Amino acid sequence: ATLLVALAILAAACGGSAEPAPTTAATSTTAAAATTAAPPATEPPSSTPPETAPPTTNDGGAAVEYAQPATDGIDDPYFPGLGNGGYDVEHYLIDLRADPAGNTIDGTTTIEAVATGDHSSFTLDLRGLEVATVTVDGAAVDYTRIGEELRVEAPLVAGESVTVAVAYGGTPEPVDDLGDGWQTGWIRNAEGTFVASEPGGARTWFPANDHPSDKATFTFRITAPAGMTAVANGELTDTIAAESGDIYVWEMADPMATYLATVVVAPLERVEHPPAAGVVLRDYLPPSYRGEAPDSFQKTGAMIEYFDDLFGPYPFDQYGHVIVSGFPAALETQTMTVFGDAWFGSPFAEFVVAHELGHQWFGNHV
């Protein structure tokens, strides 16, 4: 029985979470009826964009005849609802104010993308949450909510850049993509909130092309309440004092899949370790650890040097872990692995640390 339990724990190490605290469904502000679960069998006529849009001109003055709306999926055989056609995201700027006590977020996500075809409209993946405004290249546009899709009523011209900004807020609703009871996305725990999104939980907290085929760079600007720290992927580049709490700015300069994006907001302390193979090593620990990282974390530098010999240089500039409660697993969120505190004291902790580190090469970089 002990062996079976151990194997089950190891199987959980690649993702999953405990059930979140109860949430309330957000109400859409669009003309279409709000939905927070599966989309209807047929779209209501009022929310279906026209087959074609009137011709317009691109920067060269040539007439452009827009094709049908871009698809709201990319035909993934495992997760057909994830991802969107018509564009390639280059960068996300996620600017959010987090309220763990109320389990709410509000802010704006700005998406810089390049159109891959001519389309009369396009979609973003977004589950629940209330959308206030959508702008395209600075101009307000119409939008509709259909199931877990946000359709933006603005054209795309192949090869041209587009900047989409979505202002939104509400209580994020975790999702069970695998149908096995594991909740993923923005999750509330006893200390605050954390994000573990594999495979499709990113859409629970920011509008995205939520599929690993479309990697992008990220900037996170997260406002955390007083006494709490906001941790995300990449490098902490700035901390800005504000009346409502400090703003933490994190830059993920290397392309990253949306399911690997994480934000943890909780009372946390940063612990530095000696660099290994030129990699900056830092962990974020709850106060109960009194600034001392678990033994398994302290072996990370040696693991990186060993894996460098096997696989080639570590693919990013920084690495570390953030410990959260209420998460009986670990997830290889890029450069900042989310670790459930239940692992410590387990004889498998060192194995799981090495496992999630290995994913930085295989699963994240590749």
Disulfide bonds with the S-S distance in Angstrom:
none
